[in-house]
Amino acid sequence: MTEGQKSALSQAGKMLSMRMMTKKQVLDKLAEKGFCEEDADFAVENLERMNAIDDLNYACQYVAGRTARGYGPVRIRMELRQRGIDDEDIESAFEELPDATDTIERFIVSRARQIPLDRSDASRISDALARRGFLWEDISPILRRYTEDQY
């Protein structure tokens, strides 16, 4: 093991002791700190073998946390892809996820000025839900229950 590899491994270990990170995040941070690609790869491979870096576990915890905060699957998938998680791990993380109906309903009730909702409130709330990462086909049937004109 070269000095560069030792140093990269040590630095990566320190980063992971602070918070959970994906393989891509560790590689990016090591590159920012000036480590060469070979040393960074060596460090990440060793940490993966020791299960200190586990992208699937990271994805599962991330999905659970973001879902609990009221975010939808579209947004969460995008954020995980940005963090370097592959699609297979993303889909595996979503397998345990409950239906989004309760989350959407809680959001509608918390944002409603009055029930039944008028068109402008329904539009405002559906736009907010879409920004949070929910699909229209999930939003529409639930929102329809809270609107007066049943559009």
Beta strands, then each sheet from edge to edge (+ up, - down):
end
